[in-house]
Amino acid sequence: MRFRHLRALTGRGVFWVTRTKTNLKMKVKKRLPAHGDPRILRDDLVVLQGAGTAKDYPELVRRVTAKLEINGKEHAMVFPTNNLEWSPVAVCDPYRCRRQIEVFFKQLKQTVQLVDFPGNSANAVKWQVRTALLAHLLLRFPAWRSRWAHSFTRLFAFVRAALWLRRDLAELLRRCGTAPGAGTALAPPSQSEFPRFAALPMGQHA
């Protein structure tokens, strides 16, 4: 069923990259020239074998075998694709970046509440997604300038708490957000109350 879907994508002119199961059988038809990157182990043109799989996708498939770092360790992985023009490194890049993409969407759902949509029309959903992306960008930029060293969730909570205070956001992030330690590691629980965040005198508002 999966390769039937991939064949339909190919028929529509869509490029795809996927990972193989260990029991997927392929027969090499042509071995492509070696690549200079030592992480690329093989680059072949293959045909799928097996009664159902070969019927679902009878065309040639490109198979790139490469070493990717997962959780600090290198693993050999196989990536079939229908794109014959990309470099083998470009074929592997979508999987390498997958984790960052997943974290990005998780941040959107947890912070800017991109889960439930008040409007259900296509136009309403598009505007809500655009607004969420804009809010994410507006928070990321001052965090980048001030070298914010903690999680995006904590950044969002910090800005929301200071939203009605007349303070310079960049200065607040520099004073209260940056602590010694690993780059983007989470801060210890003892720092969750922002002890250096002095409240404004009563009656002063943004």
N, C-alpha and C positions, 0 to 999 in steps of 0.2 A: 504493500500500500504506500509506503514512504517513497519508493522509487517511481511509482506511478504518478505521484504528486510532483516529484522532481522533473519527470519527463514533461508533465503539463507546463511547469514553469519554463523549461527549456523551449517548448513550443511557443511560448509567449515572449521569448527573447529575454528572460530573466536569468541573471547569473546567480549561481548558488554554490555554497561551500558547506559541507557537512562532515561528520565524523563517522567512521565505520565501526561496526560491531566486530568482535574478534572472530566470529564464525562466518563472516561474509567472504565468499570466494570470488577471486578475480584472476583473470589470465592476462599477462603482460603481452601487449602487441608491439609496443615500441618504447624504448628507454630514451628519455630526453637528455640533452647535454647536462653535464654536471654543473652545479651552481657554486659560486665562490664562497658562499656562506657555509661555514662548517656545521651549522645546525640543520641544514638540508641534507637528509640522508639519501633520498631517492626521489626521482620525478619521472613518472611513467604514464603512458597511455594504455588503458586496460579495457577489457570487456567484462561485464558481470557474468558470473556463472551461477547455475542453480535454475531449476525450471521456472519458478515464479519470478525470481529477480531478473533473470535475463529477458523474460517476456515483458516485464514492466518497464525495463530500460535497456533496449537492445543497442543503443548508440555507444560510441566510445566515451570513456570517462577518463579524466585526468586524475591521477592519484599521486599526491605529494606526501612523502614521509619525512617528518622533521622532529627535532628535539625541542620541546618547549618547557620552560621553567614553571612548575606548578608548586606553590607552597615551598619555594626555596630548593626544590629538587627538579632535575631534568628528566622528562619522560618522552619516549618515542611515541608519536601519534601519527595516525594516517588520516589524511583529509582528501576525500574525493570532491571533484568540482567539474563543472561543465565549461569552465573558462580556460581556454588554451593560450591566452595572450598574457595574462598576468605573470609576474615573476613568482617563483615558489614562495618567497617570503611574503608577498602580498596575499597569497592564498591562505597562509597561516595566520596573518594578522587579525582577521575578524575573531578567531577563537581566543587569541592572546588578549584582545581587548574586551572580550565578553564579560569578564568579571567587573571591569570598570563600568560598563554599560548597566549591568544589573545593580550595582551599588548606586549609580546615578538615579535610576528609576525608583529604587527603594527610598532614597532621600526625598524625592519629589512626593511620594505617597505619604511618607511619615511626617513631613514638615509642612509643605504647602497644601496638604489635604487633597491631593489629586487622586481621590478615590471615588467620592460621590459627587455627581454632577447635578447641580440644581436645574440646569436646562438639558433637554435630551435631543434637541435638533442638532444636525451636523454643524451648523454655524455656531451654536452655543457651545458645543463641546470644543470646537477649534479655538474659540476665544478663551475658554477656561484653561486649555492647555497652554496657549500662548502667554496668558497672564502668569501661570505657574512658572513657566520657563523664564519669563522676565524677572519675576521675584527672586528666583534662584540665582540668576545672573547678577542682580543688584546686590545680593548678599555675598556672592563669591568674590566680586571685585574688591570691596574694602577688606575682606578677609585676606585676599592675596597681597594687597598693599601693606597690610599690617603684620603679615607673616603669622597669621592665626595658626596655632599649633594643635588645635583640638578638633573634635568631630564637628561635622556640619550640623548635626542635631543640636549640639550645645550652642553653636553659633546662632542658630535660629531662636532658641530659647532666650539667649542673652539679648539679642536685638529686640525681641518681642517685649522683654521686661523693661528695656530702656527706651521704648518707642516714644513715650510721652514725656521724656526728660530732655531738657535743652542742653545737650552735651554733644561734643564732637565725636562721632562714631569711630572714626579712625583712631583717635586718641584713646578712647575707651578700649578698643580692641588691642591696642599696643600695650596698655597698662595692665589689663586684666586677662587678656587672652593668651599672651605668650609666656610660656613657662619652660624651664630647662627640661631637656629630655628628647626623645625621638620625635622627629618631624611632625607627623599627623597622628601620633598616638593619642588615645583617650586620656584625659586628665584623671587623676585619682579622685575618689569620692569626696575627699576632704576639701577639694577645690570647688565643689559644686555650688557653693553659696557666694562665690566671688567676694571674698572678704575685703578687697581694696576698692570695691564699688561703693563709693560714698553716696548716700542719698542726698537729694537736693533739700534745702530748707523748705519747710511747710509753706504752701502758697505759691511756689514757683513751678510753673508748668511750661511745656513746650508750646 
